[in-house]
Amino acid sequence: MHQGKLKIIENIVIAAAFVALIGAPLALEMINIRPGPELVENRRLAEAPRLDAGLADFPKAFEPYFNDHFRLRNPLIVMEKYVTARVLNMSPSSKVIIGKGDWLFSGEGDAIKNFTGDPPLTQDEMYAWAKVIQERCRWFKARGIHYMMVVVPEKQTIYPEFMPDNIKPCAPSQSRLENLINYLRANTQADIIHLRPALMDAKTSHQLYLYRDTHWNYEGAYVAYEQIVTMLSNQFPGLAPIPRAKFKMMPNTINDGDLVNLMGLTGIYSENWEKLEVAEPRARVVDASQYDLASITQERYQAHATEIDDPKLPKAVMYRDSFSTILMPMLSEHFRRIVYIWNANYKAEWGCDFDPTIIAKEKPDVFIEEFVERKIGDIPTNWTIREMK
């Protein structure tokens, strides 16, 4: 008898749980609650179908809307992705590599090719790079402008020991990045800053890249800043990096990261990092909207500029990507005026890498071109869209 009562209770509990599970979405719909977390999706969710669309077409239009707006959709998707990543140690995204410990790495573009060195860059590819870079050097030199290139190493280039054991790194001498930089140094007049050696030295005392993001942290950015300003001092002797001790350290916590977002796990992880801020900044932000493309609406992709009232300082234009975002306040302390342009905007808009008309307007003393290692497989184009005058 006692076992019979327990069985009845067990069946009631199971039935109640089943009813609650299937009824939860309807209940949440009725009280208009959407449980989190929010997903970061690079697409627009399906819109509700119009009631006047016709009875025959309504079910077909309603299904994608329901699939996108099902009230338990987000937590169920996040749960599936979390189990895949944390329990099965498999990446829910083909663009993300799960490394050892808490480390995530980019698998986008040529990131894996650059890490393994397979296939190597061909002589034709390196020649194409050198041809364009040397043409740029000549063009800038004819206008009295110094040209500088900064290549940012991928996180796995600096921390290969945290990559999965099944993805083997190549020897530095076989690296696509090393080979390209050596080739460009031998065959162009560009000042090329190769950050890998300095970052490898600095990693023994500081963590330089974020665990769950492709980017460096402020410590890594400071290493790059120090190298850039030191190189610039060869052309502009009055420049010198601000000592690390003169930066303020501000504790900070981030709850996302581009790699976490790609896996659909935004807000699930957090990471502490220290922001470095110039203790007594001189540079002030000024308007640079004249260089914004009409198609660019997000602030991070828009042009930025700063100025300092010091005629002895040089002027600059810097073509950059996301690695320079936390680098900009540091560099700005060394220029009378510097304009930062997100270089990918022009390739997307015009099919070329660069708009020389910006140089004509700004008349800088130095042009800095920064990009990340994974882009070395994309042979740069010359200025074929906008005439070089």
C-alpha positions, 0 to 999 in steps of 0.5 A: 500500500505504501509503495502504491501511494509513492507511485501515485505521488511520483506520477503526479509530480511527473505529470505536473512537471510535464504540464508546467514545462509545456505550459510555461511558454504560454504562461510567459506569453500571456504575462509578456515576460521573456526570460533572459539572457539576451542572445547576440545574433547577427541577423534580424529576427522574423517579424510577426506576420500581417493578419491580412496576409491571407489564410493560406500564407499565414501559417508559413509566415507564422512559423519562423516568427514563432521559432524566433520568439518562442519564450523559452528559446533563449535560455534553452539555446544558451543551455545547449551551448553552455553544455556543449562548451563546458561539459563536452569541451566542444565549441558551439561555433566554427569561428571559436577554438576552445583552448586549455583552461579558460582560454578561447581563440579565434578560428576565423579567417587565416588564424589557423593557417597562420598558427600552423604555417600551413600552407605558407605564403607563396613568393607571389603573395609576398611579392604582391604585398611588397609591391603595394606597400612599396608603392605606398611608401613612395607615395607618402615619401613624395609628400613628406609623410613617414609611413609605418606599419604595425602588425598585431599578433593573434592571441595564439601566436603569443600564447600557443601553449594554451591552444588544443594539443591537436592543433600544432604550432609551426616553428617561428622561422616557418611562421607566415607572419615572420616570413612576410615581415622579413620579406617586407623589411628586405624589399620595402622602405616601410618602417614595420613594427613587429610586436611579437618579440616585445609581447613574448618578453612582456608575457612573463610578467603580465597577462597580455590578452583577454581569456574570452576575447580575441583582443589584447588587454591594456597591458598588451596594448601598452606594450604596443604603444611603447614600441610604436612611440619608440619607433616614432622617436627615430623620426621625431626625437622629442617623442618618448613613451609615458612610463607605465608607472604614470598610468592609473590602474582602474579595476574593471569587469567585462561580462562578454567578449567577441569569442563568447558572443560568437558562441552565443554565451554573452553574459554567462562568463565574466572576466576581471581586467585592469584599465590603464588610463593616462593620469594627466591626459592632454589630448582632447577629443574633437569632431571627425565626422567629416570622414564618416561614411554614410553607411557607418552608424555604429560609433566604434566604426566611425572616425575619431580625432584628438588634438593637443595645443602643442605646435612642436608635436607631429600630426598623424593619420592612423588606419586601424582595426579593433585592436587600436580601440584601447590604444588610441588614448595612449597614442593621442598624447603624442600628436598635435592632431591624429585622426583614426580611421577604421580601415575596413570601412573603405574596403567594404564601401569602395573595394579598396583599402584607402582614401588618399583624399583624407591625407590631402586634407590632414597633411600628416607628418606620419601615416600609421597602418595597423592590422591584425595577423589574420589579415595577412592572407588578404593581399592589400589593394592599391588605391584604384578607386580614388585617384592618387594626386 
